[in-house]
Each structure stands twice: as C-alpha cells, then as structure tokens.
Amino acid sequence: MARFIGFSTKNKQAINHTLTGKELVVEDLMNHIMTRKGERVMMPTYGSIIHDMIFEPLTPNTRTLIEEDLTNIISDEPRVNLENINLTEGEHTVTASISVAVLPEKEPITLTIDLKRE
C-alpha cells in the first residue's frame, strides 16, 4: 500500500495524532463530506451539500443531486477510485454508503454516513 501520512486531532488513539494509509484516506474523505459546502474560510467550494438535503424527501431529483455531489468529492481525491454510491432512506435517517478502492493496490473500503433527521 502507498504510504500516506497525515495529522488528526480527532483520533486520540493515533500515536502522536498521526494517521497513515487507508485510515488517513478515510479521515480525509469523511472530513470533506461532513463539512458543509461553504463552511471553510477561503474555500467556498469545499464540502458537501448533504447537510442541506437531509430534510428533503429522497426524490429521484434529490438523490441525483446528492450522488453527483458525493461523486465530485470522491473524484477530487486522487488516492481513491469510486466504485459505488448507495443512498437509502429510513423513517428518520438517510444513509449514504460509498464504496471506493484505495490506490494503488485498489484496496476496497466502504464509508457509511448516517444522517439523522432530528
């Protein structure tokens, strides 16, 4: 596996708060997806629209908007290839399952994002 090294203040279990390999890739993707679009200073296009869509009905149009946004985020990440995006709606949740292959070995991982409608 390619060696990626990064820094995390969230993962208290990481030695010196460093992450490597696929753990870093997952952390970076989750940070990008869980950041609301326009939330970062000087980076108005960074982030996801998924937070703005949480209370919208999961119509075909809404589903397409979310899938396109997630596809763009994954496409901007050079360390992975997108395999699949699956959106499901529960009574009070929307779940996005994103399957990617971490390069160069194409190691498969799945990111699961549960957004609660509360």
Biopython code that builds the backbone (N, CA, C, O; Angstrom):
import numpy as np
from Bio.PDB.StructureBuilder import StructureBuilder

atoms = [
    (1, "MET", "N", (0.833, -1.183, 0.000)),
    (1, "MET", "CA", (0.000, 0.000, 0.000)),
    (1, "MET", "C", (0.874, 1.241, 0.000)),
    (1, "MET", "O", (1.923, 1.280, 0.643)),
    (2, "ALA", "N", (0.437, 2.234, -0.715)),
    (2, "ALA", "CA", (1.142, 3.516, -0.718)),
    (2, "ALA", "C", (1.133, 4.098, 0.687)),
    (2, "ALA", "O", (0.211, 3.844, 1.464)),
    (3, "ARG", "N", (2.133, 4.859, 1.006)),
    (3, "ARG", "CA", (2.253, 5.411, 2.363)),
    (3, "ARG", "C", (1.805, 6.864, 2.354)),
    (3, "ARG", "O", (2.463, 7.727, 1.773)),
    (4, "PHE", "N", (0.680, 7.123, 3.004)),
    (4, "PHE", "CA", (0.178, 8.471, 3.193)),
    (4, "PHE", "C", (0.299, 8.771, 4.677)),
    (4, "PHE", "O", (-0.043, 7.925, 5.503)),
    (5, "ILE", "N", (0.772, 9.944, 5.029)),
    (5, "ILE", "CA", (0.908, 10.328, 6.428)),
    (5, "ILE", "C", (0.192, 11.651, 6.628)),
    (5, "ILE", "O", (0.365, 12.586, 5.847)),
    (6, "GLY", "N", (-0.617, 11.724, 7.685)),
    (6, "GLY", "CA", (-1.340, 12.955, 7.980)),
    (6, "GLY", "C", (-1.514, 13.136, 9.470)),
    (6, "GLY", "O", (-1.035, 12.325, 10.263)),
    (7, "PHE", "N", (-2.192, 14.190, 9.849)),
    (7, "PHE", "CA", (-2.350, 14.579, 11.243)),
    (7, "PHE", "C", (-3.831, 14.611, 11.586)),
    (7, "PHE", "O", (-4.642, 15.095, 10.797)),
    (8, "SER", "N", (-4.189, 14.098, 12.762)),
    (8, "SER", "CA", (-5.571, 14.113, 13.206)),
    (8, "SER", "C", (-5.639, 14.487, 14.673)),
    (8, "SER", "O", (-4.908, 13.936, 15.495)),
    (9, "THR", "N", (-6.507, 15.415, 14.997)),
    (9, "THR", "CA", (-6.757, 15.734, 16.403)),
    (9, "THR", "C", (-7.970, 14.976, 16.915)),
    (9, "THR", "O", (-8.217, 14.956, 18.121)),
    (10, "LYS", "N", (-8.737, 14.348, 16.019)),
    (10, "LYS", "CA", (-9.914, 13.578, 16.410)),
    (10, "LYS", "C", (-9.546, 12.215, 16.952)),
    (10, "LYS", "O", (-10.101, 11.780, 17.961)),
    (11, "ASN", "N", (-8.623, 11.535, 16.303)),
    (11, "ASN", "CA", (-8.285, 10.164, 16.664)),
    (11, "ASN", "C", (-7.257, 10.174, 17.791)),
    (11, "ASN", "O", (-6.054, 10.255, 17.545)),
    (12, "LYS", "N", (-7.742, 10.089, 19.027)),
    (12, "LYS", "CA", (-6.851, 10.151, 20.191)),
    (12, "LYS", "C", (-6.017, 8.877, 20.340)),
    (12, "LYS", "O", (-5.025, 8.876, 21.069)),
    (13, "GLN", "N", (-6.401, 7.798, 19.664)),
    (13, "GLN", "CA", (-5.663, 6.540, 19.742)),
    (13, "GLN", "C", (-4.420, 6.548, 18.857)),
    (13, "GLN", "O", (-3.510, 5.743, 19.053)),
    (14, "ALA", "N", (-4.384, 7.450, 17.893)),
    (14, "ALA", "CA", (-3.249, 7.500, 16.963)),
    (14, "ALA", "C", (-2.004, 8.007, 17.686)),
    (14, "ALA", "O", (-2.070, 8.966, 18.455)),
    (15, "ILE", "N", (-0.886, 7.367, 17.435)),
    (15, "ILE", "CA", (0.378, 7.777, 18.044)),
    (15, "ILE", "C", (0.736, 9.160, 17.517)),
    (15, "ILE", "O", (0.787, 9.375, 16.306)),
    (16, "ASN", "N", (0.981, 10.092, 18.427)),
    (16, "ASN", "CA", (1.299, 11.480, 18.060)),
    (16, "ASN", "C", (0.240, 12.084, 17.142)),
    (16, "ASN", "O", (0.521, 13.016, 16.388)),
    (17, "HIS", "N", (-0.964, 11.555, 17.209)),
    (17, "HIS", "CA", (-2.084, 12.041, 16.397)),
    (17, "HIS", "C", (-1.828, 11.906, 14.901)),
    (17, "HIS", "O", (-2.407, 12.655, 14.112)),
    (18, "THR", "N", (-0.979, 10.973, 14.494)),
    (18, "THR", "CA", (-0.735, 10.786, 13.063)),
    (18, "THR", "C", (-1.547, 9.608, 12.551)),
    (18, "THR", "O", (-1.770, 8.628, 13.261)),
    (19, "LEU", "N", (-1.978, 9.723, 11.324)),
    (19, "LEU", "CA", (-2.692, 8.654, 10.637)),
    (19, "LEU", "C", (-1.909, 8.309, 9.387)),
    (19, "LEU", "O", (-1.239, 9.160, 8.802)),
    (20, "THR", "N", (-2.000, 7.046, 8.980)),
    (20, "THR", "CA", (-1.319, 6.625, 7.759)),
    (20, "THR", "C", (-2.244, 5.744, 6.937)),
    (20, "THR", "O", (-3.253, 5.244, 7.432)),
    (21, "GLY", "N", (-1.883, 5.565, 5.679)),
    (21, "GLY", "CA", (-2.567, 4.627, 4.806)),
    (21, "GLY", "C", (-4.047, 4.908, 4.642)),
    (21, "GLY", "O", (-4.478, 6.055, 4.527)),
    (22, "LYS", "N", (-4.816, 3.825, 4.636)),
    (22, "LYS", "CA", (-6.241, 3.969, 4.353)),
    (22, "LYS", "C", (-6.982, 4.704, 5.465)),
    (22, "LYS", "O", (-8.016, 5.320, 5.206)),
    (23, "GLU", "N", (-6.469, 4.653, 6.715)),
    (23, "GLU", "CA", (-7.109, 5.397, 7.798)),
    (23, "GLU", "C", (-7.088, 6.901, 7.506)),
    (23, "GLU", "O", (-8.056, 7.609, 7.783)),
    (24, "LEU", "N", (-5.982, 7.372, 6.949)),
    (24, "LEU", "CA", (-5.876, 8.785, 6.594)),
    (24, "LEU", "C", (-6.809, 9.123, 5.434)),
    (24, "LEU", "O", (-7.450, 10.174, 5.437)),
    (25, "VAL", "N", (-6.888, 8.244, 4.453)),
    (25, "VAL", "CA", (-7.770, 8.471, 3.307)),
    (25, "VAL", "C", (-9.215, 8.556, 3.781)),
    (25, "VAL", "O", (-9.952, 9.453, 3.371)),
    (26, "VAL", "N", (-9.626, 7.622, 4.649)),
    (26, "VAL", "CA", (-10.990, 7.627, 5.182)),
    (26, "VAL", "C", (-11.251, 8.918, 5.955)),
    (26, "VAL", "O", (-12.288, 9.555, 5.769)),
    (27, "GLU", "N", (-10.323, 9.302, 6.813)),
    (27, "GLU", "CA", (-10.473, 10.530, 7.607)),
    (27, "GLU", "C", (-10.611, 11.755, 6.703)),
    (27, "GLU", "O", (-11.463, 12.609, 6.947)),
    (28, "ASP", "N", (-9.787, 11.847, 5.670)),
    (28, "ASP", "CA", (-9.850, 12.990, 4.757)),
    (28, "ASP", "C", (-11.175, 13.032, 3.993)),
    (28, "ASP", "O", (-11.767, 14.100, 3.836)),
    (29, "LEU", "N", (-11.637, 11.878, 3.520)),
    (29, "LEU", "CA", (-12.916, 11.834, 2.806)),
    (29, "LEU", "C", (-14.072, 12.201, 3.728)),
    (29, "LEU", "O", (-14.955, 12.967, 3.343)),
    (30, "MET", "N", (-14.071, 11.659, 4.943)),
    (30, "MET", "CA", (-15.146, 11.963, 5.890)),
    (30, "MET", "C", (-15.136, 13.448, 6.261)),
    (30, "MET", "O", (-16.197, 14.061, 6.380)),
    (31, "ASN", "N", (-13.958, 14.025, 6.443)),
    (31, "ASN", "CA", (-13.881, 15.464, 6.725)),
    (31, "ASN", "C", (-14.490, 16.273, 5.589)),
    (31, "ASN", "O", (-15.228, 17.229, 5.825)),
    (32, "HIS", "N", (-14.181, 15.889, 4.365)),
    (32, "HIS", "CA", (-14.704, 16.616, 3.203)),
    (32, "HIS", "C", (-16.226, 16.480, 3.124)),
    (32, "HIS", "O", (-16.931, 17.465, 2.903)),
    (33, "ILE", "N", (-16.725, 15.266, 3.303)),
    (33, "ILE", "CA", (-18.165, 15.021, 3.192)),
    (33, "ILE", "C", (-18.934, 15.653, 4.348)),
    (33, "ILE", "O", (-20.019, 16.195, 4.137)),
    (34, "MET", "N", (-18.396, 15.596, 5.554)),
    (34, "MET", "CA", (-19.115, 16.090, 6.727)),
    (34, "MET", "C", (-18.973, 17.603, 6.923)),
    (34, "MET", "O", (-19.576, 18.162, 7.839)),
    (35, "THR", "N", (-18.195, 18.262, 6.085)),
    (35, "THR", "CA", (-18.099, 19.718, 6.113)),
    (35, "THR", "C", (-19.172, 20.287, 5.193)),
    (35, "THR", "O", (-19.292, 19.877, 4.039)),
    (36, "ARG", "N", (-19.945, 21.226, 5.708)),
    (36, "ARG", "CA", (-20.977, 21.862, 4.896)),
    (36, "ARG", "C", (-20.321, 22.728, 3.819)),
    (36, "ARG", "O", (-19.371, 23.460, 4.099)),
    (37, "LYS", "N", (-20.826, 22.640, 2.601)),
    (37, "LYS", "CA", (-20.261, 23.424, 1.487)),
    (37, "LYS", "C", (-20.296, 24.907, 1.851)),
    (37, "LYS", "O", (-21.333, 25.440, 2.248)),
    (38, "GLY", "N", (-19.137, 25.566, 1.706)),
    (38, "GLY", "CA", (-19.024, 26.977, 2.025)),
    (38, "GLY", "C", (-18.631, 27.257, 3.463)),
    (38, "GLY", "O", (-18.450, 28.416, 3.835)),
    (39, "GLU", "N", (-18.495, 26.216, 4.283)),
    (39, "GLU", "CA", (-18.172, 26.392, 5.699)),
    (39, "GLU", "C", (-16.715, 26.792, 5.927)),
    (39, "GLU", "O", (-16.418, 27.524, 6.871)),
    (40, "ARG", "N", (-15.815, 26.325, 5.084)),
    (40, "ARG", "CA", (-14.389, 26.619, 5.260)),
    (40, "ARG", "C", (-14.052, 28.011, 4.731)),
    (40, "ARG", "O", (-14.464, 28.393, 3.636)),
    (41, "VAL", "N", (-13.304, 28.747, 5.520)),
    (41, "VAL", "CA", (-12.882, 30.089, 5.138)),
    (41, "VAL", "C", (-11.977, 30.000, 3.908)),
    (41, "VAL", "O", (-11.079, 29.160, 3.846)),
    (42, "MET", "N", (-12.221, 30.863, 2.949)),
    (42, "MET", "CA", (-11.430, 30.961, 1.721)),
    (42, "MET", "C", (-11.560, 29.725, 0.822)),
    (42, "MET", "O", (-10.823, 29.604, -0.157)),
    (43, "MET", "N", (-12.478, 28.810, 1.134)),
    (43, "MET", "CA", (-12.674, 27.608, 0.315)),
    (43, "MET", "C", (-14.176, 27.398, 0.098)),
    (43, "MET", "O", (-14.734, 26.439, 0.630)),
    (44, "PRO", "N", (-14.842, 28.264, -0.665)),
    (44, "PRO", "CA", (-16.297, 28.196, -0.789)),
    (44, "PRO", "C", (-16.823, 26.941, -1.477)),
    (44, "PRO", "O", (-17.996, 26.606, -1.311)),
    (45, "THR", "N", (-16.000, 26.242, -2.237)),
    (45, "THR", "CA", (-16.477, 25.041, -2.926)),
    (45, "THR", "C", (-16.159, 23.759, -2.163)),
    (45, "THR", "O", (-16.578, 22.677, -2.572)),
    (46, "TYR", "N", (-15.418, 23.872, -1.050)),
    (46, "TYR", "CA", (-15.059, 22.686, -0.265)),
    (46, "TYR", "C", (-16.258, 22.276, 0.581)),
    (46, "TYR", "O", (-16.929, 23.126, 1.166)),
    (47, "GLY", "N", (-16.523, 20.991, 0.645)),
    (47, "GLY", "CA", (-17.601, 20.479, 1.478)),
    (47, "GLY", "C", (-18.672, 19.805, 0.651)),
    (47, "GLY", "O", (-18.531, 19.603, -0.555)),
    (48, "SER", "N", (-19.757, 19.462, 1.343)),
    (48, "SER", "CA", (-20.833, 18.695, 0.734)),
    (48, "SER", "C", (-22.177, 19.387, 0.943)),
    (48, "SER", "O", (-22.356, 20.150, 1.892)),
    (49, "ILE", "N", (-23.119, 19.107, 0.041)),
    (49, "ILE", "CA", (-24.479, 19.627, 0.173)),
    (49, "ILE", "C", (-25.365, 18.682, 0.962)),
    (49, "ILE", "O", (-26.544, 18.972, 1.164)),
    (50, "ILE", "N", (-24.827, 17.563, 1.412)),
    (50, "ILE", "CA", (-25.643, 16.531, 2.042)),
    (50, "ILE", "C", (-26.382, 17.058, 3.274)),
    (50, "ILE", "O", (-27.493, 16.612, 3.562)),
    (51, "HIS", "N", (-25.782, 17.996, 4.002)),
    (51, "HIS", "CA", (-26.438, 18.564, 5.184)),
    (51, "HIS", "C", (-27.652, 19.401, 4.801)),
    (51, "HIS", "O", (-28.635, 19.447, 5.541)),
    (52, "ASP", "N", (-27.589, 20.055, 3.661)),
    (52, "ASP", "CA", (-28.699, 20.883, 3.207)),
    (52, "ASP", "C", (-29.851, 20.043, 2.668)),
    (52, "ASP", "O", (-30.966, 20.545, 2.527)),
    (53, "MET", "N", (-29.602, 18.796, 2.372)),
    (53, "MET", "CA", (-30.619, 17.930, 1.779)),
    (53, "MET", "C", (-31.252, 16.962, 2.781)),
    (53, "MET", "O", (-32.157, 16.212, 2.417)),
    (54, "ILE", "N", (-30.799, 16.968, 4.015)),
    (54, "ILE", "CA", (-31.221, 15.953, 4.976)),
    (54, "ILE", "C", (-32.731, 15.953, 5.217)),
    (54, "ILE", "O", (-33.317, 14.888, 5.414)),
    (55, "PHE", "N", (-33.367, 17.113, 5.205)),
    (55, "PHE", "CA", (-34.803, 17.165, 5.479)),
    (55, "PHE", "C", (-35.647, 17.183, 4.209)),
    (55, "PHE", "O", (-36.871, 17.296, 4.270)),
    (56, "GLU", "N", (-34.992, 17.072, 3.075)),
    (56, "GLU", "CA", (-35.719, 16.979, 1.812)),
    (56, "GLU", "C", (-36.146, 15.531, 1.585)),
    (56, "GLU", "O", (-35.422, 14.610, 1.961)),
    (57, "PRO", "N", (-37.317, 15.319, 0.972)),
    (57, "PRO", "CA", (-37.683, 13.942, 0.622)),
    (57, "PRO", "C", (-36.665, 13.380, -0.370)),
    (57, "PRO", "O", (-36.150, 14.106, -1.220)),
    (58, "LEU", "N", (-36.386, 12.105, -0.258)),
    (58, "LEU", "CA", (-35.379, 11.485, -1.124)),
    (58, "LEU", "C", (-36.014, 11.128, -2.472)),
    (58, "LEU", "O", (-36.166, 9.957, -2.821)),
    (59, "THR", "N", (-36.375, 12.172, -3.209)),
    (59, "THR", "CA", (-36.955, 12.010, -4.538)),
    (59, "THR", "C", (-35.836, 11.678, -5.522)),
    (59, "THR", "O", (-34.662, 11.817, -5.180)),
    (60, "PRO", "N", (-36.171, 11.247, -6.724)),
    (60, "PRO", "CA", (-35.117, 10.994, -7.713)),
    (60, "PRO", "C", (-34.225, 12.212, -7.959)),
    (60, "PRO", "O", (-33.019, 12.059, -8.155)),
    (61, "ASN", "N", (-34.798, 13.419, -7.953)),
    (61, "ASN", "CA", (-34.006, 14.628, -8.165)),
    (61, "ASN", "C", (-33.041, 14.869, -7.000)),
    (61, "ASN", "O", (-31.868, 15.172, -7.217)),
    (62, "THR", "N", (-33.535, 14.735, -5.765)),
    (62, "THR", "CA", (-32.684, 14.919, -4.588)),
    (62, "THR", "C", (-31.590, 13.864, -4.552)),
    (62, "THR", "O", (-30.433, 14.165, -4.257)),
    (63, "ARG", "N", (-31.959, 12.637, -4.852)),
    (63, "ARG", "CA", (-30.992, 11.534, -4.884)),
    (63, "ARG", "C", (-29.882, 11.833, -5.902)),
    (63, "ARG", "O", (-28.703, 11.621, -5.618)),
    (64, "THR", "N", (-30.263, 12.320, -7.075)),
    (64, "THR", "CA", (-29.280, 12.651, -8.113)),
    (64, "THR", "C", (-28.346, 13.764, -7.656)),
    (64, "THR", "O", (-27.138, 13.687, -7.880)),
    (65, "LEU", "N", (-28.895, 14.804, -7.014)),
    (65, "LEU", "CA", (-28.061, 15.908, -6.523)),
    (65, "LEU", "C", (-27.036, 15.421, -5.500)),
    (65, "LEU", "O", (-25.865, 15.796, -5.564)),
    (66, "ILE", "N", (-27.478, 14.586, -4.557)),
    (66, "ILE", "CA", (-26.570, 14.069, -3.526)),
    (66, "ILE", "C", (-25.516, 13.166, -4.153)),
    (66, "ILE", "O", (-24.332, 13.288, -3.842)),
    (67, "GLU", "N", (-25.937, 12.262, -5.031)),
    (67, "GLU", "CA", (-24.988, 11.347, -5.675)),
    (67, "GLU", "C", (-23.961, 12.108, -6.512)),
    (67, "GLU", "O", (-22.780, 11.762, -6.499)),
    (68, "GLU", "N", (-24.395, 13.137, -7.238)),
    (68, "GLU", "CA", (-23.455, 13.937, -8.038)),
    (68, "GLU", "C", (-22.463, 14.668, -7.142)),
    (68, "GLU", "O", (-21.276, 14.742, -7.460)),
    (69, "ASP", "N", (-22.943, 15.209, -6.022)),
    (69, "ASP", "CA", (-22.058, 15.912, -5.094)),
    (69, "ASP", "C", (-21.026, 14.956, -4.506)),
    (69, "ASP", "O", (-19.838, 15.276, -4.459)),
    (70, "LEU", "N", (-21.471, 13.786, -4.058)),
    (70, "LEU", "CA", (-20.541, 12.801, -3.497)),
    (70, "LEU", "C", (-19.567, 12.300, -4.561)),
    (70, "LEU", "O", (-18.389, 12.088, -4.273)),
    (71, "THR", "N", (-20.051, 12.113, -5.783)),
    (71, "THR", "CA", (-19.177, 11.686, -6.881)),
    (71, "THR", "C", (-18.094, 12.730, -7.143)),
    (71, "THR", "O", (-16.935, 12.377, -7.364)),
    (72, "ASN", "N", (-18.459, 14.007, -7.120)),
    (72, "ASN", "CA", (-17.468, 15.074, -7.325)),
    (72, "ASN", "C", (-16.426, 15.089, -6.213)),
    (72, "ASN", "O", (-15.240, 15.287, -6.476)),
    (73, "ILE", "N", (-16.863, 14.881, -4.975)),
    (73, "ILE", "CA", (-15.927, 14.858, -3.845)),
    (73, "ILE", "C", (-14.945, 13.705, -4.001)),
    (73, "ILE", "O", (-13.738, 13.889, -3.845)),
    (74, "ILE", "N", (-15.460, 12.515, -4.308)),
    (74, "ILE", "CA", (-14.597, 11.340, -4.456)),
    (74, "ILE", "C", (-13.675, 11.513, -5.664)),
    (74, "ILE", "O", (-12.514, 11.108, -5.617)),
    (75, "SER", "N", (-14.178, 12.105, -6.734)),
    (75, "SER", "CA", (-13.358, 12.314, -7.938)),
    (75, "SER", "C", (-12.201, 13.271, -7.688)),
    (75, "SER", "O", (-11.166, 13.176, -8.347)),
    (76, "ASP", "N", (-12.367, 14.192, -6.739)),
    (76, "ASP", "CA", (-11.294, 15.135, -6.402)),
    (76, "ASP", "C", (-10.208, 14.505, -5.540)),
    (76, "ASP", "O", (-9.163, 15.118, -5.324)),
    (77, "GLU", "N", (-10.437, 13.301, -5.048)),
    (77, "GLU", "CA", (-9.470, 12.614, -4.179)),
    (77, "GLU", "C", (-8.627, 11.672, -5.034)),
    (77, "GLU", "O", (-9.128, 10.636, -5.471)),
    (78, "PRO", "N", (-7.348, 12.008, -5.285)),
    (78, "PRO", "CA", (-6.528, 11.199, -6.192)),
    (78, "PRO", "C", (-6.113, 9.841, -5.623)),
    (78, "PRO", "O", (-5.588, 9.006, -6.360)),
    (79, "ARG", "N", (-6.335, 9.604, -4.340)),
    (79, "ARG", "CA", (-5.901, 8.346, -3.729)),
    (79, "ARG", "C", (-6.932, 7.235, -3.827)),
    (79, "ARG", "O", (-6.670, 6.113, -3.394)),
    (80, "VAL", "N", (-8.122, 7.531, -4.399)),
    (80, "VAL", "CA", (-9.171, 6.517, -4.480)),
    (80, "VAL", "C", (-9.860, 6.544, -5.836)),
    (80, "VAL", "O", (-9.823, 7.542, -6.555)),
    (81, "ASN", "N", (-10.490, 5.420, -6.167)),
    (81, "ASN", "CA", (-11.410, 5.318, -7.299)),
    (81, "ASN", "C", (-12.787, 5.008, -6.738)),
    (81, "ASN", "O", (-12.921, 4.151, -5.864)),
    (82, "LEU", "N", (-13.801, 5.686, -7.224)),
    (82, "LEU", "CA", (-15.169, 5.441, -6.797)),
    (82, "LEU", "C", (-15.676, 4.146, -7.408)),
    (82, "LEU", "O", (-15.549, 3.921, -8.611)),
    (83, "GLU", "N", (-16.247, 3.304, -6.573)),
    (83, "GLU", "CA", (-16.848, 2.055, -7.044)),
    (83, "GLU", "C", (-18.373, 2.173, -7.096)),
    (83, "GLU", "O", (-18.993, 1.804, -8.093)),
    (84, "ASN", "N", (-18.985, 2.699, -6.000)),
    (84, "ASN", "CA", (-20.437, 2.697, -5.913)),
    (84, "ASN", "C", (-20.901, 3.677, -4.840)),
    (84, "ASN", "O", (-20.225, 3.879, -3.831)),
    (85, "ILE", "N", (-22.072, 4.288, -5.073)),
    (85, "ILE", "CA", (-22.749, 5.102, -4.061)),
    (85, "ILE", "C", (-24.161, 4.565, -3.929)),
    (85, "ILE", "O", (-24.861, 4.387, -4.926)),
    (86, "ASN", "N", (-24.580, 4.308, -2.693)),
    (86, "ASN", "CA", (-25.918, 3.802, -2.439)),
    (86, "ASN", "C", (-26.569, 4.664, -1.366)),
    (86, "ASN", "O", (-26.042, 4.789, -0.261)),
    (87, "LEU", "N", (-27.716, 5.258, -1.690)),
    (87, "LEU", "CA", (-28.468, 6.059, -0.728)),
    (87, "LEU", "C", (-29.718, 5.305, -0.317)),
    (87, "LEU", "O", (-30.451, 4.794, -1.165)),
    (88, "THR", "N", (-29.960, 5.236, 0.986)),
    (88, "THR", "CA", (-31.185, 4.614, 1.492)),
    (88, "THR", "C", (-31.828, 5.558, 2.493)),
    (88, "THR", "O", (-31.150, 6.314, 3.189)),
    (89, "GLU", "N", (-33.145, 5.496, 2.548)),
    (89, "GLU", "CA", (-33.895, 6.373, 3.436)),
    (89, "GLU", "C", (-34.636, 5.528, 4.452)),
    (89, "GLU", "O", (-35.372, 4.608, 4.096)),
    (90, "GLY", "N", (-34.435, 5.850, 5.724)),
    (90, "GLY", "CA", (-35.200, 5.233, 6.797)),
    (90, "GLY", "C", (-36.264, 6.211, 7.255)),
    (90, "GLY", "O", (-36.450, 7.270, 6.656)),
    (91, "GLU", "N", (-36.963, 5.846, 8.322)),
    (91, "GLU", "CA", (-38.019, 6.725, 8.818)),
    (91, "GLU", "C", (-37.462, 8.074, 9.277)),
    (91, "GLU", "O", (-38.059, 9.118, 9.016)),
    (92, "HIS", "N", (-36.322, 8.046, 9.960)),
    (92, "HIS", "CA", (-35.722, 9.280, 10.470)),
    (92, "HIS", "C", (-34.261, 9.445, 10.062)),
    (92, "HIS", "O", (-33.546, 10.249, 10.660)),
    (93, "THR", "N", (-33.804, 8.702, 9.059)),
    (93, "THR", "CA", (-32.401, 8.774, 8.657)),
    (93, "THR", "C", (-32.250, 8.698, 7.139)),
    (93, "THR", "O", (-33.125, 8.208, 6.423)),
    (94, "VAL", "N", (-31.135, 9.189, 6.690)),
    (94, "VAL", "CA", (-30.670, 8.950, 5.325)),
    (94, "VAL", "C", (-29.271, 8.373, 5.468)),
    (94, "VAL", "O", (-28.425, 8.942, 6.157)),
    (95, "THR", "N", (-29.030, 7.240, 4.816)),
    (95, "THR", "CA", (-27.730, 6.587, 4.891)),
    (95, "THR", "C", (-27.089, 6.586, 3.512)),
    (95, "THR", "O", (-27.697, 6.183, 2.521)),
    (96, "ALA", "N", (-25.852, 7.046, 3.477)),
    (96, "ALA", "CA", (-25.063, 7.003, 2.243)),
    (96, "ALA", "C", (-23.941, 5.996, 2.445)),
    (96, "ALA", "O", (-23.130, 6.142, 3.360)),
    (97, "SER", "N", (-23.891, 4.975, 1.598)),
    (97, "SER", "CA", (-22.795, 4.009, 1.603)),
    (97, "SER", "C", (-21.968, 4.261, 0.351)),
    (97, "SER", "O", (-22.468, 4.183, -0.771)),
    (98, "ILE", "N", (-20.702, 4.561, 0.565)),
    (98, "ILE", "CA", (-19.813, 4.908, -0.543)),
    (98, "ILE", "C", (-18.695, 3.884, -0.589)),
    (98, "ILE", "O", (-17.908, 3.777, 0.351)),
    (99, "SER", "N", (-18.621, 3.133, -1.671)),
    (99, "SER", "CA", (-17.561, 2.139, -1.848)),
    (99, "SER", "C", (-16.486, 2.726, -2.749)),
    (99, "SER", "O", (-16.767, 3.207, -3.846)),
    (100, "VAL", "N", (-15.242, 2.677, -2.261)),
    (100, "VAL", "CA", (-14.103, 3.181, -3.027)),
    (100, "VAL", "C", (-12.986, 2.149, -2.992)),
    (100, "VAL", "O", (-12.973, 1.256, -2.145)),
    (101, "ALA", "N", (-12.059, 2.283, -3.918)),
    (101, "ALA", "CA", (-10.855, 1.451, -3.940)),
    (101, "ALA", "C", (-9.667, 2.370, -3.699)),
    (101, "ALA", "O", (-9.443, 3.320, -4.450)),
    (102, "VAL", "N", (-8.899, 2.079, -2.637)),
    (102, "VAL", "CA", (-7.729, 2.889, -2.301)),
    (102, "VAL", "C", (-6.581, 2.482, -3.222)),
    (102, "VAL", "O", (-6.234, 1.305, -3.318)),
    (103, "LEU", "N", (-6.005, 3.461, -3.887)),
    (103, "LEU", "CA", (-4.919, 3.207, -4.837)),
    (103, "LEU", "C", (-3.578, 3.146, -4.129)),
    (103, "LEU", "O", (-3.470, 3.703, -3.037)),
    (104, "PRO", "N", (-2.576, 2.527, -4.656)),
    (104, "PRO", "CA", (-2.519, 1.886, -5.961)),
    (104, "PRO", "C", (-2.978, 0.426, -5.941)),
    (104, "PRO", "O", (-3.189, -0.164, -7.001)),
    (105, "GLU", "N", (-3.135, -0.167, -4.748)),
    (105, "GLU", "CA", (-3.495, -1.584, -4.673)),
    (105, "GLU", "C", (-4.970, -1.853, -4.915)),
    (105, "GLU", "O", (-5.381, -3.006, -5.049)),
    (106, "LYS", "N", (-5.776, -0.782, -4.971)),
    (106, "LYS", "CA", (-7.224, -0.898, -5.151)),
    (106, "LYS", "C", (-7.876, -1.649, -3.998)),
    (106, "LYS", "O", (-8.787, -2.452, -4.199)),
    (107, "GLU", "N", (-7.395, -1.376, -2.784)),
    (107, "GLU", "CA", (-7.959, -1.984, -1.576)),
    (107, "GLU", "C", (-9.357, -1.412, -1.341)),
    (107, "GLU", "O", (-9.512, -0.197, -1.217)),
    (108, "PRO", "N", (-10.380, -2.274, -1.279)),
    (108, "PRO", "CA", (-11.748, -1.768, -1.144)),
    (108, "PRO", "C", (-12.061, -1.320, 0.285)),
    (108, "PRO", "O", (-11.687, -1.980, 1.254)),
    (109, "ILE", "N", (-12.749, -0.191, 0.393)),
    (109, "ILE", "CA", (-13.289, 0.256, 1.673)),
    (109, "ILE", "C", (-14.672, 0.840, 1.419)),
    (109, "ILE", "O", (-14.969, 1.303, 0.318)),
    (110, "THR", "N", (-15.506, 0.814, 2.440)),
    (110, "THR", "CA", (-16.841, 1.390, 2.351)),
    (110, "THR", "C", (-17.015, 2.415, 3.456)),
    (110, "THR", "O", (-16.801, 2.118, 4.632)),
    (111, "LEU", "N", (-17.400, 3.612, 3.074)),
    (111, "LEU", "CA", (-17.723, 4.666, 4.029)),
    (111, "LEU", "C", (-19.229, 4.661, 4.215)),
    (111, "LEU", "O", (-19.973, 4.676, 3.234)),
    (112, "THR", "N", (-19.686, 4.642, 5.447)),
    (112, "THR", "CA", (-21.112, 4.686, 5.732)),
    (112, "THR", "C", (-21.402, 5.945, 6.529)),
    (112, "THR", "O", (-20.811, 6.179, 7.583)),
    (113, "ILE", "N", (-22.313, 6.746, 6.019)),
    (113, "ILE", "CA", (-22.673, 8.008, 6.650)),
    (113, "ILE", "C", (-24.154, 7.955, 6.985)),
    (113, "ILE", "O", (-24.997, 7.883, 6.091)),
    (114, "ASP", "N", (-24.469, 7.990, 8.273)),
    (114, "ASP", "CA", (-25.855, 8.008, 8.735)),
    (114, "ASP", "C", (-26.195, 9.421, 9.181)),
    (114, "ASP", "O", (-25.595, 9.945, 10.119)),
    (115, "LEU", "N", (-27.150, 10.029, 8.512)),
    (115, "LEU", "CA", (-27.600, 11.367, 8.878)),
    (115, "LEU", "C", (-28.998, 11.258, 9.466)),
    (115, "LEU", "O", (-29.921, 10.771, 8.814)),
    (116, "LYS", "N", (-29.145, 11.715, 10.699)),
    (116, "LYS", "CA", (-30.425, 11.609, 11.393)),
    (116, "LYS", "C", (-31.249, 12.869, 11.181)),
    (116, "LYS", "O", (-30.734, 13.987, 11.214)),
    (117, "ARG", "N", (-32.523, 12.661, 10.965)),
    (117, "ARG", "CA", (-33.463, 13.782, 10.826)),
    (117, "ARG", "C", (-34.066, 14.047, 12.200)),
    (117, "ARG", "O", (-35.080, 13.454, 12.568)),
    (118, "GLU", "N", (-33.442, 14.932, 12.943)),
    (118, "GLU", "CA", (-33.943, 15.240, 14.291)),
    (118, "GLU", "C", (-34.143, 16.715, 14.448)),
    (118, "GLU", "O", (-34.560, 17.172, 15.513)),
]
sb = StructureBuilder()
sb.init_structure("model")
sb.init_model(0)
sb.init_chain("A")
sb.init_seg("    ")
for serial, (resi, resn, name, xyz) in enumerate(atoms, 1):
    if name == "N":
        sb.init_residue(resn, " ", resi, " ")
    sb.init_atom(name, np.array(xyz, "f"), 0.0, 1.0, " ", f" {name:<3s}", serial, name[0])
structure = sb.get_structure()
